[in-house]
Amino acid sequence: RFCLPLMLASLPTMAAAEEIPPALQDSWGDFWLFRFFVNAAGYASIVVPGFLLIQYFKRRNYLETGRGICFPVIKSCVFGSEVKSVHQEDGSLPPRAEPTESSTARQVFKLAFCAAGLQASYLTWGVLQERVMTRTYGATETDPGEKFKDSQFLVFMNRILAFTVAGLYCALTKQPRHGAPMYKYSFASLSNILSSWCQYEALKYVSFPTQVLAKASKVIPVMMMGKLVSRKSYEYWEYLTAALISVGVSMFLLSSAPNRHMSTVTTFSGIVLLAGYIIFDSFTSNWQDALFTYKMSPVQMMFGVNVFSCLFTVGSLLEQGALLESVRFMARHSEFTAHAVLLSVCSACGQLFIFYTINQFGAAVFTIIMTLRQAFAILLSCLIYGHTVTVMGGMGVAVVFVALFLRVYARSRMKKRSKKLPPGDTPVQKV
């Protein structure tokens, strides 16, 4: 009974230990760990009643005994409408559309279009993300301005637009008949919200280049989650490239020049948040991969996950009273409004470019484009926001990207070899 009061009493002290500029940390209520628990409590207020309702309908055998207007909705949300299908060859994506007698020039144009769309969407998204989370708005000669602090509102903005885009796409194009119980999307949605929140929040404590390299190192927890969630096995070269990525990231982090404005505790907070991002994101990808055993398109997956993401975030924001506060911030600073909207547009368009690129050219080409995007993002952030990278840090970045390209090359060779093998001799694990 004494643990909770003691923890709450220690939060102001822990927050004070973090040498964060006053504009960022005005009170202990802004401490990231406290905000995390408050957000989690908001999600729990929706998840727990939903879980109890699902258990109630299952115990009542509602699928056999249910009647009335609500029956189709409850059936779709709790039971689904189809059995699982055979797992697709590409895991989480439908078979890639093979080009049929299209000219080389047309294929080159499509590839350039996909690459330009992905680079423009995600490079702009990265620059705006750093701008929103690390800089002030409304600064004048006499007023230092104020920073936007609620990362959850940015997650909500991104998800509401992605939900709208995916919904319109599903309504205007032919999609497979949906069969997955809707509640299963909530697991991926919850982990996706938390990973995005950690990603935004981490920028208050670490630089954007550090965050980009941390994302590259998520290969390791993804493999661990694959073993735990999907019981996957991996090849030796996958472990080798994962180890190289770890070495490169370690070189970069250890060589970074210490920031006079950030204490060791503050840096530790950033590392914990990046670790949280990687863990939650790894679970999201593996859970989505398991969900694709049902007949669905990637856009249907995007729609289903974002439905619950909007529900969770808007519920939590309303419970905290943070929604109106964020809207007032938007009203005070029109520049922030433009940044937040553009951030959401880039996020939603980027997801559509991801689906189109993989469908047209396969996962290997997409991975190469996104790996180059990460390198460009680090360079762009250093140029715009003045981040410095030491020689050893640059070598660490090079090691990371060499490992990523080796991973793409080995994956392509593995797929070509598996196609030549007779049935039954295909390797156990695709990347």
C-alpha positions, -999 to +999 in steps of 0.1 A: +000+000+000+030+023+004+045+016-031+022+039-051+024+070-028+062+065-026+065+063-064+043+094-069+062+113-043+095+104-060+085+115-095+091+152-089+126+144-076+133+121-106+121+148-130+142+174-113+173+152-117+168+156-155+186+188-165+160+197-191+156+234-202+128+251-182+107+257-214+106+219-218+100+208-182+078+232-163+065+207-137+068+171-126+036+164-145+056+168-177+080+140-168+079+114-195+074+084-172+044+100-155+029+109-189+035+073-200+015+059-171-013+085-175-016+076-212-015+039-204-043+044-178-064+061-205-059+032-229-067+007-201-101+025-195-111+014-230-092-019-233-105-034-200-143-029-207-137-041-243-120-072-231-148-080-206-174-075-234-156-098-257-154-125-230-191-120-222-201-126-259-179-156-262-193-172-230-228-165-242-220-182-275-234-151-291-225-163-326-251-190-323-277-173-302-274-136-311-302-118-329-312-082-337-297-051-353-264-053-334-257-089-344-237-081-376-215-055-358-208-078-328-201-107-351-176-087-371-159-072-340-157-103-319-159-134-341-151-123-377-167-138-408-141-162-423-116-188-414-079-182-417-064-186-452-031-202-460-002-179-451+009-159-481+044-163-495+055-128-487+043-130-451+026-097-445+020-086-481+001-099-511+020-113-541+038-087-560+023-077-593+047-088-621+051-062-649+034-074-681+051-064-712+058-029-699+086-009-714+119-004-696+112+034-696+079+029-679+094+007-652+121+032-646+096+060-643+075+040-618+106+033-598+117+069-598+081+079-588+081+055-559+116+065-547+108+102-550+075+097-531+091+078-503+120+102-499+099+133-501+073+119-476+096+106-450+124+132-452+098+159-448+082+140-420+116+136-402+125+173-405+091+184-392+091+158-364+124+173-351+111+208-356+079+202-337+094+184-307+126+204-302+119+240-311+097+267-297+068+285-313+059+322-310+093+333-300+100+371-301+127+394-288+109+396-254+092+363-253+111+330-256+080+312-269+067+279-259+072+243-269+046+217-278+048+189-253+019+165-259+033+137-281+000+118-279-018+146-298+006+143-327+000+105-328-037+112-329-033+137-358-013+112-378-037+083-371-069+103-379-056+112-413-043+077-420-077+063-410-094+087-434-071+079-463-073+042-458-111+043-454-115+063-487-091+039-505-111+008-493-144+024-503-132+034-538-113+002-547-121-035-547-108-052-516-108-088-504-138-099-482-127-090-446-127-119-422-106-111-392-123-103-359-119-065-355-107-066-319-075-083-330-064-051-346-064-035-312-032-053-301-012-039-330-028-005-326-019-002-289+017-012-295+019+011-326+006+041-305+031+034-278+060+031-302+050+063-320+047+081-286+081+069-275+096+080-309+083+116-305+091+118-268+127+105-273+135+136-294+133+157-262+163+138-249+184+126-279+193+139-313+175+129-345+205+111-359+207+090-328+170+081-332+175+071-369+203+047-360+183+033-331+155+025-357+181+007-378+190-015-349+154-027-344+164-057-366+176-074-334+144-071-313+123-079-344+142-112-347+137-118-309+100-110-312+098-133-343+111-162-322+087-155-293+056-145-312+058-164-345+083-192-336+106-182-365+141-194-372+169-174-388+200-179-409+235-173-397+239-141-419+209-126-403+226-128-369+259-115-384+243-084-399+223-078-367+256-079-347+273-055-372+243-031-367+248-033-329+285-025-333+279+004-356+252+019-333+274+015-303+303+033-320+281+062-329+266+065-294+299+062-276+317+087-299+290+114-297+303+146-281+286+152-247+260+179-247+265+204-220+228+209-216+220+173-211+229+152-180+236+115-180+201+109-165+186+128-194+205+108-220+194+076-202+158+087-205+163+091-243+178+056-245+149+041-225+124+057-248+142+045-279+143+010-264+105+013-258+100+024-294+120-006-307+102-031-285+067-019-292+074-015-329+088-050-331+057-065-315+035-045-340+052-059-371+051-095-358+015-092-347+005-077-381+023-106-398+002-130-378-030-111-387-022-114-424-031-151-421-066-138-427-076-127-461-070-089-462-051-063-481-024-040-466-048-011-468-074-030-449-048-036-422-040+001-422-076+009-418-083-016-390-052-006-369-059+031-373-096+027-362-084+016-328-056+040-328-080+069-332-103+054-305-075+050-280-058+083-285-089+105-286-103+087-255-071+092-236-068+129-247-104+136-236-100+119-202-069+141-196-084+173-210-054+175-233-073+176-265-087+211-259-053+222-246-036+211-278-063+227-300-058+260-281-020+257-288-029+252-325-051+283-323-022+304-307+004+292-332-007+289-369+028+277-378+024+247-355-009+239-371+007+239-406+035+216-393+012+192-376-011+189-406+018+184-430+033+159-406+001+138-408-001+142-446+034+129-450+028+100-427-004+089-445+011+094-480+042+076-470+022+045-460+005+044-494+038+047-512+051+018-491+023-005-502+026+006-539+064+002-540+064-033-525+035-043-547+053-031-579+090-039-571+092-061-541+105-058-505+142-057-515+139-026-536+117-009-510+143-017-483+171-002-503+151+030-509+143+033-472+179+026-461+191+054-484+163+076-468+177+070-434+212+081-445+197+112-462+177+119-430+208+120-409+226+143-433+196+166-436+192+168-399+229+177-394+227+204-421+194+220-408+197+216-371+235+217-367+242+182-352+278+172-352+291+137-359+327+127-350+350+106-372+343+075-351+305+083-352+307+085-389+324+051-391+296+037-369+270+051-393+289+036-422+290+002-405+252+003-399+244+010-435+269-015-449+252-041-427+217-031-439+228-034-476+245-068-469+212-079-454+192-068-485+218-086-507+217-118-487+179-117-487+177-114-525+202-143-529+182-164-505+149-158-524+165-166-558+180-198-543+146-208-527+129-205-561+154-230-577+149-256-549+124-284-554+092-283-533+098-292-497+134-280-497+126-243-492+145-227-463+126-224-431+127-187-427+122-158-451+137-126-438 
